[in-house]
């Protein structure tokens, strides 16, 4: 049976690139979106054109019951996931004194609650399958070094690193690896309004990264070649930190 991977936030950007790369590597893919169903379906169509099967889930990762219900239903229909990529995330940047509670909550809930809400219902079926597995989270250079205007985002992404390392310890005996990928400045719609020229001064390689470079890192961690790698944070940031 073909191994299947759930990739959250895979209707566009980094998530879509990850989903397509994993499909190229021979995995079936469960595509996920919160909104943007047409974009998500387009991702499914591209994956199907590669000869791989897809399913499509639509839920807000902040909604625990909705996430649990849809994931459990998908697992009941198709079997346990071999891998999960927790890619869904948002930014809401501003100086900390101007940050309201809602600005903090939406980023933290999407990042940290979203991790729990997605991963928790997938773990026991993965364990019970006795086939090992891969869980890959997405942090950021902001979660490692912090960034002004991103206290909320930096906190969420730093928390993801801690959760990844702890879960890796719990699941290692089950041959389930848990690793984190931490991108730097990657060319996506989320970076369109950033001060690129100023940020470029902090990047030794003097360029932005591509979504394909992030996707390639995830694909390696999902592969058999990465079976002895767990509890690690892999930076894809051009040498920023």
VENSUL-V246756 format. One record per residue. N is the residue number from 0. SS is DSSP state (2 for helix, 1 for strand, 0 for the rest). PHI is phi as a letter, one per 30 degrees, with the letter a starting at -180 (NA if undefined). Layout:
N	SS	PHI
N	SS	PHI
This chain:
0	0	NA
1	0	d
2	0	d
3	1	b
4	1	b
5	1	c
6	1	b
7	0	d
8	0	i
9	0	c
10	0	d
11	0	a
12	2	i
13	2	d
14	2	d
15	2	d
16	2	d
17	2	d
18	2	e
19	2	d
20	2	d
21	2	d
22	2	d
23	2	d
24	0	d
25	0	j
26	0	c
27	1	d
28	1	b
29	1	c
30	1	d
31	1	b
32	1	b
33	0	c
34	0	b
35	0	h
36	2	d
37	2	d
38	2	d
39	2	d
40	2	d
41	2	d
42	2	d
43	2	e
44	2	d
45	2	d
46	2	d
47	2	d
48	2	d
49	0	d
50	0	i
51	0	c
52	0	d
53	1	b
54	1	b
55	1	b
56	1	c
57	1	b
58	0	a
59	0	d
60	0	d
61	0	d
62	0	c
63	2	d
64	2	d
65	2	d
66	2	d
67	2	d
68	2	d
69	2	d
70	2	d
71	2	d
72	2	d
73	2	d
74	2	d
75	2	d
76	2	d
77	2	c
78	0	j
79	0	d
80	0	d
81	0	d
82	1	b
83	1	b
84	1	c
85	1	d
86	0	c
87	0	d
88	0	a
89	0	b
90	0	c
91	0	a
92	0	d
93	0	a
94	0	d
95	2	e
96	2	d
97	2	d
98	0	d
99	0	d
100	2	e
101	2	d
102	2	d
103	2	d
104	2	d
105	2	d
106	2	d
107	2	d
108	2	d
109	2	d
110	2	d
111	2	d
112	2	d
113	2	d
114	2	e
115	2	d
116	2	d
117	2	d
118	2	d
119	2	e
120	2	d
121	2	c
122	2	d
123	2	d
124	2	e
125	2	d
126	2	d
127	2	d
128	2	d
129	0	h
130	0	c
131	0	i
132	1	l
133	1	b
134	1	b
135	1	b
136	1	c
137	1	c
138	1	c
139	1	a
140	2	e
141	2	d
142	2	d
143	2	c
144	2	c
145	0	i
146	0	a
147	0	d
148	0	i
149	0	b
150	2	d
151	2	d
152	2	d
153	2	d
154	2	d
155	2	d
156	2	d
157	2	d
158	2	d
159	2	d
160	2	d
161	2	d
162	2	d
163	2	d
164	2	d
165	2	d
166	2	d
167	2	e
168	2	d
169	2	d
170	2	c
171	2	e
172	2	d
173	2	c
174	0	i
175	1	c
176	1	c
177	1	b
178	1	b
179	1	b
180	1	c
181	1	c
182	1	d
183	0	c
184	0	d
185	1	c
186	0	d
187	0	b
188	2	d
189	2	d
190	2	c
191	0	e
192	0	c
193	0	d
194	0	d
195	2	e
196	2	e
197	2	d
198	2	d
199	2	d
200	0	d
201	0	c
202	0	c
203	0	e
204	0	d
205	0	h
206	0	a
207	0	d
208	1	d
209	0	c
210	2	d
211	2	d
212	2	d
213	2	d
214	2	d
215	2	d
216	2	d
217	2	d
218	2	d
219	2	d
220	2	d
221	2	d
222	0	d
223	2	d
224	2	d
225	2	c
226	0	d
227	0	c
228	0	c
229	0	a
230	0	i
231	0	c
232	1	c
233	1	c
234	1	d
235	1	b
236	0	b
237	0	i
238	0	j
239	0	e
240	0	b
